[in-house]
Amino acid sequence: MKLSFKDIIFWVILILALALLLWNVFGNSPTEFITIISIIFMVVLKMWSISDAQIKTDINVRNSFNKIRDEIKFIKDDVTVIKYDITLIKKKFKII
């Protein structure tokens, strides 16, 4: 599994947010605003990463569906030819 740039930034900000949160709990810390902003930024970054993964999945599903659709079309054409051949065979048997 290859980590993307967004994932690396996410983990760095997560560690930073946890450090700020612990620092805020144990006192003598920066303002709560900085802690909240870092947590919000971490959540937004993860949502962005998830949405990119969703877009890639949608594209893969669309491509797979197109491949299957083409294969089904070939099968349908083959079935049509087989039906035609069966019809011809039935006609020949009626003649005999």
Secondary structure, DSSP 8 states (H G I E B T S, - for coil): ----HHHHHHHHHHHHHHHHHHHHHSSS---HHHHHHHHHHHHHHHHHHHHHHHHHHHHHHHHHHHHHHHHHHHHHHHHHHHHHHHHHHHHHHHH-
